[in-house]
Amino acid sequence: MKSLSALLLTLSLSSAAFAQFNFGFGGLGGSNQGAQNDGKSITKNFSNAFGTRSYQVYVPKKLSAKPGVVVVLHGCFMTGANMATGTELNAFAEERNFLVVYPEQTYGDNSWKCWNWFKPENQKRDDGEASIIADLTKDVIKTYKADTTKVVVSGLSAGSAMAANLLGCYSDLYTGGLLQSGLEFAAAQTENDAHNVTGAGPTRSTDETAELAVACSPNRKSYIPVIVVHGDADPYVNITNGHRTAEVFEKINAQVALKKGVKAVITHKDVEIKQDGYKFSAVNTQSLFDGVPVVEKVIVQKMAHGWSGGNSAAPYMEPRGVKATQILVDKFFPAK
């Protein structure tokens, strides 16, 4: 059986070729033409009892009172700067009044610069590097007097898996998220497990996973809107994981409804996503709770591993897919 390190090395080498291939489609990546990145990026360090991480926070030029916050977690072999370039979230931040926070993993804490989503300490509250990210987020909220009802976490690949852990254990902090090409909450507990689940998904039932997440965040009081985006041709994180992640968060939200004394009527609706200039089509399967979409699963046809609709100037971006950043922003920070 391959080790996780061997898998990630393969992924790293493939990424270089993939990114180079994508440059031929740079014009399709799209950009937010109505906004300029006129704000400032500030690099800081944050420490708690479990360690120190650096991060960048993008502050829009015209920051209004009570801005929202989007925390973005990079994938293996990536940087926060890669995510800023690839997702183009900073430009949207100028238009929709939110801060963007890019925490940075270190090679010292993971030799492949992956977030350690598969370690048990990062699948519970107030422990490990998950707590560093959560406390860092709280510090940003306090510093900029941000709106605590608009705190979103997102990530790509390993960053997406860590974001799922944060949504599972810190639902009192994060009010929603977008998970791109990742895995469900607590998907693995060892490096060998991590390799196995990326290929075939966990063997644990999604009911059990949802119960673990609910137990990790027992004071959960409201639905957690989650968007799962995954390519159906992903050779590294199998599409099974995208389906399971959406199912887990649907079941978590069903538990929330029961705690509120409500048995929500859950229905499903398929919505085709059409965006001008993007070659790969996508279908959004919405899980509606009493008619309101709470969990959305966007499957991008023919797409491999990467941020859908991303700018190919950064690695692990797939500019031919529908623009995940636009979906995130329209969901959590709709235009007024």
C-alpha positions in Angstrom: 0.0 0.0 0.0 1.3 3.4 -0.9 2.0 5.8 1.9 0.3 9.2 2.0 3.7 10.8 1.2 3.9 8.8 -2.0 0.4 9.8 -3.0 1.1 13.5 -2.3 4.4 13.4 -4.3 2.5 12.0 -7.2 -0.1 14.7 -6.8 2.7 17.4 -6.6 4.3 16.2 -9.8 1.0 16.0 -11.6 0.1 19.4 -10.4 3.0 21.0 -12.2 1.9 19.5 -15.4 -1.8 20.3 -14.7 -1.0 23.9 -14.0 1.1 24.2 -17.1 -1.7 22.7 -19.2 -4.2 25.1 -17.7 -2.3 28.2 -18.9 -3.7 27.5 -22.3 -7.1 28.3 -20.9 -6.2 31.4 -19.0 -8.8 33.5 -20.8 -11.5 31.2 -19.5 -10.6 31.5 -15.9 -12.6 34.7 -15.6 -12.1 37.6 -13.2 -14.3 39.9 -11.3 -14.2 42.7 -13.9 -16.1 45.2 -11.7 -13.6 45.4 -8.9 -9.9 46.1 -8.5 -7.7 44.8 -5.7 -7.1 48.2 -4.2 -7.0 47.1 -0.6 -4.0 45.8 1.3 -2.7 42.4 2.3 -1.2 42.3 5.8 0.9 39.4 7.0 0.7 38.4 10.6 1.6 35.6 13.0 -0.8 34.0 15.4 0.0 31.7 18.3 -1.9 29.7 20.8 -1.0 26.8 23.1 -0.8 24.4 20.1 1.5 26.4 17.9 2.1 29.3 15.6 0.9 30.0 12.0 1.4 33.0 9.8 -1.5 34.3 7.8 -2.4 37.0 5.4 -5.5 39.1 5.8 -6.8 41.1 2.8 -8.5 44.3 3.9 -10.6 46.0 1.2 -9.9 49.6 0.5 -13.4 50.7 1.3 -14.2 48.5 4.3 -17.6 49.2 5.7 -18.7 48.6 9.3 -19.2 45.0 10.4 -17.5 43.2 7.4 -17.9 39.5 6.8 -14.9 37.1 6.9 -13.9 34.4 4.6 -11.1 32.0 5.8 -9.4 30.2 2.9 -7.2 27.1 3.4 -4.8 26.1 0.8 -4.0 22.5 -0.4 -0.8 20.6 -0.2 2.3 22.2 -1.7 0.4 25.5 -1.9 0.5 28.9 -0.2 -2.1 31.4 0.9 -0.9 33.6 -1.9 -1.7 30.8 -4.4 -5.2 30.8 -3.1 -5.6 34.5 -3.3 -4.4 34.5 -6.9 -6.4 31.5 -8.0 -9.7 32.1 -6.3 -9.7 35.9 -7.0 -11.6 36.4 -3.8 -9.9 39.7 -3.0 -11.6 41.4 -5.9 -15.0 40.2 -4.7 -14.1 41.4 -1.2 -13.9 44.9 -2.5 -17.5 44.7 -3.9 -19.2 42.7 -1.1 -17.5 44.0 2.0 -15.6 41.1 3.6 -12.1 40.3 4.8 -10.2 37.4 3.3 -7.9 35.4 5.6 -5.3 33.0 4.2 -3.7 30.9 7.0 -0.4 29.3 6.0 0.7 25.7 6.9 4.4 25.1 7.4 6.8 22.5 6.1 7.9 21.9 9.6 4.4 20.8 10.6 3.7 18.8 7.5 6.5 17.9 5.1 4.1 18.3 2.1 2.7 21.5 3.5 -0.8 19.9 3.9 -3.1 20.7 6.7 -3.2 17.7 9.0 -6.9 17.0 8.6 -6.4 13.3 9.3 -4.9 13.7 12.8 -7.4 13.0 15.6 -6.5 16.2 17.5 -7.7 18.2 14.5 -11.1 16.6 14.7 -12.1 18.0 18.0 -12.5 21.3 19.7 -9.7 23.3 21.3 -6.9 21.1 20.1 -4.3 21.0 17.4 -3.9 23.2 14.4 -7.6 23.3 13.9 -7.7 25.3 17.1 -5.0 27.6 15.8 -7.1 28.4 12.7 -10.3 28.9 14.8 -8.6 31.2 17.3 -6.9 33.1 14.5 -10.3 33.6 13.0 -11.6 34.9 16.3 -8.7 37.3 16.5 -9.5 38.7 13.1 -13.1 39.1 14.0 -12.2 41.1 17.1 -9.5 43.2 15.4 -11.8 44.3 12.6 -15.1 44.2 14.5 -16.4 41.8 11.9 -20.0 40.5 11.6 -20.1 37.2 13.5 -23.1 36.1 11.5 -21.0 36.1 8.3 -17.9 34.0 8.9 -17.3 31.5 6.2 -14.5 28.9 5.9 -13.4 27.4 2.6 -10.6 25.2 1.3 -9.2 23.2 -1.5 -8.2 19.5 -1.2 -6.4 19.0 2.1 -7.6 22.5 3.0 -11.1 21.5 2.2 -10.9 18.5 4.5 -9.6 20.7 7.3 -12.4 23.2 6.6 -14.9 20.3 7.0 -13.4 19.6 10.4 -13.8 23.2 11.4 -17.4 23.3 10.3 -18.0 20.1 12.2 -16.4 21.3 15.5 -16.8 25.1 15.4 -20.3 25.7 14.1 -20.6 28.4 16.7 -17.8 30.3 14.9 -18.2 29.4 11.2 -21.6 30.1 9.8 -21.1 28.4 6.5 -18.6 27.1 4.0 -17.6 26.0 0.6 -15.6 22.7 0.3 -13.8 22.2 -3.0 -12.4 18.8 -4.0 -12.1 17.6 -0.4 -13.5 15.1 2.2 -16.0 14.9 4.9 -15.6 15.6 8.6 -13.0 13.4 10.3 -12.6 11.3 7.1 -9.4 9.6 8.3 -7.4 9.2 11.5 -4.0 8.1 10.2 -1.8 8.7 7.1 -2.7 5.3 5.7 -6.4 6.0 6.3 -6.0 9.2 4.5 -4.6 7.5 1.4 -7.4 4.9 1.4 -10.3 7.4 1.8 -9.1 9.8 -0.9 -9.4 6.9 -3.3 -12.6 5.2 -2.1 -14.2 7.3 0.7 -14.5 6.2 4.3 -16.0 2.9 5.3 -17.8 4.5 8.2 -21.5 5.3 7.6 -22.4 8.9 7.0 -24.9 8.7 9.9 -22.0 7.9 12.2 -19.9 10.7 10.8 -22.8 13.2 11.3 -23.2 12.1 14.9 -19.5 12.6 15.6 -19.7 16.1 14.2 -22.8 17.0 16.1 -21.1 15.8 19.3 -18.1 17.9 18.5 -20.2 21.1 18.3 -23.0 20.4 20.8 -24.2 24.0 21.0 -25.1 24.1 17.4 -28.3 26.2 17.2 -28.9 26.9 13.5 -28.4 25.3 10.1 -25.0 25.4 8.6 -25.2 26.2 4.9 -22.5 24.2 3.0 -21.6 24.1 -0.6 -19.6 21.1 -1.8 -17.9 21.5 -5.2 -16.2 18.5 -6.8 -15.1 17.3 -10.3 -16.5 14.0 -11.4 -13.2 13.1 -13.0 -11.0 13.9 -10.0 -8.2 11.2 -10.0 -6.9 12.1 -6.5 -9.9 12.7 -4.3 -12.6 10.4 -5.7 -16.0 11.9 -6.4 -17.4 9.5 -3.8 -16.0 11.9 -1.2 -17.9 14.8 -2.7 -21.2 12.9 -2.5 -20.5 11.7 1.0 -19.5 15.2 2.3 -22.8 16.6 1.1 -24.7 13.7 2.6 -22.9 14.2 6.0 -23.8 17.9 6.2 -27.4 17.2 5.2 -27.6 14.7 8.1 -25.9 17.2 10.5 -28.5 19.8 9.6 -31.3 17.3 10.1 -30.0 16.8 13.6 -30.0 20.6 14.1 -33.7 20.6 13.1 -34.5 17.9 15.6 -32.8 19.8 18.4 -35.0 22.7 17.5 -38.0 20.5 17.9 -38.6 20.5 14.2 -38.6 17.6 11.8 -37.6 19.4 8.6 -39.1 18.3 5.3 -36.0 17.6 3.2 -36.4 17.7 -0.6 -33.9 17.7 -3.4 -33.7 19.8 -6.5 -31.2 19.7 -9.4 -30.3 23.0 -10.9 -28.0 23.3 -13.9 -25.4 26.0 -13.5 -24.7 28.1 -16.5 -22.0 30.7 -16.5 -20.7 32.5 -19.6 -17.2 31.6 -20.7 -16.9 28.3 -18.8 -16.6 25.0 -20.8 -17.4 22.5 -18.1 -21.1 22.3 -17.1 -22.2 21.6 -13.6 -25.3 20.5 -11.7 -26.2 21.8 -8.3 -28.1 19.2 -6.3 -29.8 21.3 -3.5 -30.9 19.8 -0.2 -33.8 22.0 0.7 -35.0 22.2 4.4 -38.6 23.3 4.3 -38.0 24.8 0.9 -34.7 26.6 1.8 -31.4 25.3 0.2 -29.1 24.5 3.1 -26.6 22.0 1.5 -25.7 22.3 -2.1 -23.6 19.8 -4.1 -22.1 21.1 -7.3 -20.7 18.4 -9.5 -18.6 19.7 -12.3 -18.6 17.4 -15.3 -15.2 16.3 -16.7 -13.3 18.3 -14.1 -10.3 16.8 -12.4 -8.6 18.1 -9.2 -8.6 21.8 -8.6 -10.5 24.9 -7.7 -13.4 25.2 -10.2 -13.2 28.4 -12.3 -9.9 29.4 -10.8 -7.2 31.6 -12.3 -4.6 29.3 -13.9 -1.8 31.7 -12.8 -1.9 29.6 -9.6 -1.5 25.8 -9.3 -4.5 23.4 -8.7 -6.8 25.8 -10.5 -9.3 24.6 -13.2 -10.4 27.6 -15.3 -12.8 25.6 -17.5 -15.1 24.8 -14.6 -17.9 27.0 -13.3 -16.6 29.7 -11.0 -16.8 28.3 -7.5 -15.8 31.8 -6.1 -18.8 33.3 -7.7 -21.0 30.6 -6.2 -19.5 31.2 -2.7 -19.9 35.0 -2.8 -23.4 34.9 -4.2 -24.5 32.5 -1.5 -22.9 34.1 1.6 -22.5 37.7 0.5 -25.3 38.4 -2.0 -25.2 41.7 -3.9 -27.4 44.4 -2.4 
